[in-house]
Amino acid sequence: MWRHLNSLQFRLTMLLAVAAVAGALVYVGLTQWPLPQLIGWLHKDLAVSLRTPAQMGMYGGLVVSVLVLLPLAWGLAYQVMAPVSRLLRALEGAVASYRDGDFSFSIAARRSDELGELIRMHNALGQTLRDQRQHLVQRELLLETVVQNTPVALVLTDISGRVVYSNIASRHLFNDGKSLNGLNFADTLTAAPEALSRAVESGEDALLSVELDGAEETFHLSQRAFRLQGRPHRLHLFRRMTRELSRQEVATWKRVIRVISHELNNSLAPISSLAHSGAELARRGDLERLPGVFATIGERARHLHGFIAGYASFAKLPAPQPQAVEWEPFLASLALHCRYQLASPVPAHPSHFDPVQIEQVLINLIKNAHESGSAEDGVSLAILDAGSELRIEVADRGPGMSETVLAQALLPFYSTKRSGTGLGLALAREIAEAHGGRVLLANREGGGLRVSLRLPQYGSR
């Protein structure tokens, strides 16, 4: 109840009622009493000749009443609008402060009506903006601390190539610890190793080794273009990979040694045992069984030779020699080595790749598809022309791969087969990446695995 009695609407209603009563009283006072009596007294006793508003008629009385009420109405209007005007001026100042980024502006709230509630809501908004601003400042400070102290060298350049932001690592890498801001990044790179400057000029991500301070350092360069405040910028990230790659190299060598040791033991142990058995048979004069012993020794030796040759071919993979390849003779040659179902029309125009290396990849992939347990007619080969990219897909209807195996299947020496070397898919990946392409693995709907070989086709038209 008190809230309604103290509301702005109630106060305006009361002021309008007061104004109406005052208007009626003024009209009565001017036309009925006491003004006519006062004028009559002046005319009678003082001989002052004046006309009363009543003598002017109803309209004359109204006009005189309005003239008398105008100052009163002006005063009442001022009393009503003064706090609203002050509030509007305060809100105007607050909006101007917010526009300039100053959220410390607040308005004193001494009212209990709707205007007071508006003032309190405005102050609450200001407090919220101040809290958010402080939170953003703290986050920016944290982000600035992290970026400045990260070991990754970060350089942000604008469209003209000038550095607009750089962290501590980039200053030490390119400018002896001095600030890079405002410098032309291309000019700064002239003092850097040539391999580093060429990698930046290429605009692509790269993994490169350079000599710094008499030691070889490996960097991973990542470059991204984006718009900042509506303007194009470019972000360059230089991450030192020497320590990480050294650890990975050691881990890889340990794994290679374990795999090779395991395979050597699996072959040398039977060979040693068979050699001892052969010597014992020869000592006893049992010559009939010696050919079988020697045949088994030869078989194990050939297996060991093939195993070592596979590792050697992976380690000595030559650079690809891309050339225009016609599909009809290429597939005819491939059919001599393996069986498959062609699942798509052959492209009419030649494609561009190293036919020897890609044929070896497809032989391995089709062989793996047959060894997966798929039916012979379930192994298919599809050749898809995607414009600037060639897609060669080998699919089977075997059991597919689990998520864990899919994540590691392309790693060298990883195999789920008892006698596998883990080099087939790794070799396919190595050859694809040497062509500038990639290998993708995915399970098929309805069961099976699809291996997709993606090769760029620059200059193939």
LINUR-V469079 format. One record per run of one state. SS is the DSSP state (2 for helix, 1 for strand, 0 for the rest). FROM is the first residue (numbers start at 0). LEN is the number of residues. Records with the same first field share a line. If there is no record, write none. Layout:
SS = FROM-LEN / FROM-LEN
This chain:
0 = 0-1 / 5-2 / 31-3 / 45-7 / 99-14 / 149-3 / 158-3 / 166-1 / 174-9 / 189-4 / 202-3 / 212-2 / 228-2 / 240-1 / 284-5 / 315-7 / 325-1 / 335-5 / 342-8 / 353-1 / 371-4 / 378-1 / 385-3 / 395-7 / 408-15 / 434-3 / 443-5 / 456-5
2 = 1-4 / 7-24 / 34-11 / 52-47 / 113-36 / 167-7 / 184-5 / 193-9 / 241-43 / 289-26 / 326-9 / 354-17 / 375-3 / 402-6 / 423-11
1 = 152-6 / 161-5 / 183-1 / 205-7 / 214-14 / 230-10 / 322-3 / 340-2 / 350-3 / 379-6 / 388-7 / 437-6 / 448-8
